[in-house]
C-alpha cells in the first residue's frame, strides 16, 4: 500500500479505531514496540537493552552456531542494521551499532582464520565509510573518535582490511 492510500484509509477511521490498530501493531511486531520504546521513552536502560539485542543479532549473523552452521551472513547483518535504523533515529545509537558490526566482523575473522574473501571485508569497509560520513555530517567525530580508533586497532589485518579502515579514518577525521 502506498503512503497516500494509507493516509486516506487512516483519515476515515475514528480515534478509537486508530488506537486499536496501533495497539494491535504494538502487540504483534517487536519492531513497533521498539520504535515506541525509543521514540516515547527517555529511559536509557530500555534503549541500551534494545541496542544490545541488535548487537546480539549481528553476532548471531556473523558467527556460526555450535555445530558450525550458518554465520558470515552479510545479508542478515544488513537486515539488522536497516531494521534498527527504522526503529531508532538516534544518531549515537545508530553509530554505536554500526561500529559494533565492523568490529564484530574483525573479531569473527580473527576467531575463524579470516579467509572469508574480499567481499566480506569490502562490505564492512563500506559500512565503516558510511558510518564515518554520518559521524562527520552530524558533527560526531570527536564523540566517537575513541570508539572508531578502537575498531581500527582491533581490525583484521588480512585483505588489507585494517589499512583500508585507517585510510577511511584519515579521509574523514577533523584535522
C-alpha positions in Angstrom: 0.0 0.0 0.0 1.3 3.4 -0.9 1.6 6.1 1.8 -1.1 8.2 0.1 -3.5 5.2 0.2 -2.7 4.5 3.9 -3.3 8.1 4.8 -6.7 8.1 3.1 -7.6 4.9 4.9 -6.4 6.3 8.3 -8.3 9.6 7.8 -11.5 7.6 7.5 -11.0 5.9 10.9 -12.2 7.1 14.2 -9.7 7.8 17.0 -10.8 4.6 18.8 -10.2 2.6 15.6 -6.7 4.2 15.2 -5.8 3.4 18.8 -6.9 -0.1 18.4 -4.9 -0.6 15.2 -1.8 0.8 16.8 -2.2 -1.4 19.9 -2.5 -4.4 17.6 0.7 -3.5 15.8 2.4 -2.9 19.1 1.4 -6.4 20.3 2.2 -8.2 17.0 5.5 -6.6 15.9 8.6 -6.3 18.1 10.0 -3.6 15.8 6.9 -1.4 16.5 7.3 -1.9 20.3 11.0 -1.0 20.0 10.1 2.0 17.9 7.8 3.3 20.6 10.3 2.5 23.3 12.9 4.6 21.5 10.7 7.4 20.4 8.5 7.8 23.5 10.7 7.0 26.5 13.8 8.7 27.9 15.0 5.7 29.9 18.5 4.8 28.9 18.1 1.3 30.3 15.4 0.4 27.8 17.4 2.0 25.0 20.6 0.2 25.8 18.8 -3.1 26.2 17.4 -2.7 22.7 20.8 -1.8 21.3 22.3 -4.8 23.0 19.6 -7.0 21.4 20.6 -5.8 17.9 24.3 -6.3 18.7 23.5 -9.9 19.5 21.6 -10.3 16.3 24.7 -9.1 14.4 26.8 -11.5 16.3 24.4 -14.3 15.5 24.6 -13.4 11.8 28.4 -13.5 11.8 29.3 -16.4 14.0 28.4 -20.0 13.1 26.3 -21.9 15.7 27.7 -24.7 18.0 27.6 -27.1 15.0 29.3 -24.6 12.8 26.2 -24.0 10.7 25.4 -20.5 9.4 27.4 -17.4 10.2 29.1 -15.0 7.8 25.7 -13.8 6.8 26.2 -10.3 5.5 22.7 -10.1 4.2 21.4 -10.7 7.7 23.8 -8.1 9.1 22.4 -5.6 6.6 18.9 -6.5 7.5 19.6 -6.0 11.2 21.2 -2.6 10.5 18.3 -1.4 8.3 15.7 -2.6 10.8 17.5 -0.8 13.6 17.7 2.4 11.6 13.9 2.2 11.1 13.3 1.6 14.8 15.8 4.2 16.1 16.6 7.6 14.7 19.1 8.5 17.5 22.5 9.1 15.8 24.5 7.9 18.8 22.8 4.6 19.0 23.0 4.1 15.2 26.7 4.8 15.2 27.3 2.5 18.2 25.6 -0.4 16.3 27.4 0.3 13.0 30.8 0.4 14.7 29.9 -2.8 16.6 29.2 -4.5 13.2 32.6 -3.6 11.8 34.4 -4.6 15.0 32.5 -7.9 15.3 33.3 -8.7 11.7 37.0 -8.4 12.5 36.7 -10.4 15.7 34.9 -13.2 13.8 37.8 -13.1 11.2 40.4 -13.5 14.0 38.4 -16.3 15.6 38.0 -18.3 12.4 41.2 -17.5 10.4 39.7 -14.7 8.3 39.9 -16.3 4.9 36.4 -15.1 4.0 37.1 -13.4 0.7 37.3 -9.8 -0.3 33.5 -9.3 -0.4 33.3 -9.8 3.3 35.8 -7.1 4.1 34.7 -4.7 1.5 31.1 -4.8 2.9 32.3 -3.8 6.4 34.7 -1.2 4.9 31.7 0.3 3.2 29.8 0.2 6.5 32.7 2.0 8.2 32.9 4.6 5.4 29.2 5.3 5.7 29.5 5.5 9.5 32.3 8.0 9.3 30.4 10.0 6.8 27.4 10.0 9.0 29.5 11.0 12.0 31.1 13.8 10.1 27.7 15.2 8.8 26.4 15.0 12.4 29.5 16.6 13.9 30.0 13.5 16.0 33.6 12.7 15.0 35.0 13.8 18.4 32.3 12.0 20.3 33.1 8.7 18.6 36.9 9.1 18.0 37.9 6.7 20.7 35.4 4.0 19.6 36.4 4.4 15.9 40.1 4.1 16.7 39.4 1.0 18.8 37.6 -0.5 15.7 40.7 0.3 13.6 43.2 -1.0 16.2 41.3 -4.3 16.5 40.7 -4.7 12.8 41.7 -7.9 11.0 44.9 -7.3 9.1 44.3 -9.7 6.2 43.0 -8.5 2.8 44.3 -5.0 3.7 41.3 -4.5 5.9 43.0 -2.6 8.7 44.8 -0.4 6.2 41.6 0.5 4.4 39.9 1.4 7.7 42.9 3.6 8.6 42.7 5.3 5.2 39.0 5.9 5.7 39.6 7.4 9.1 42.2 9.8 7.7 39.8 10.8 5.0 37.1 11.8 7.5 38.9 12.9 10.7 38.9 16.5 11.7 42.4 18.0 11.3 
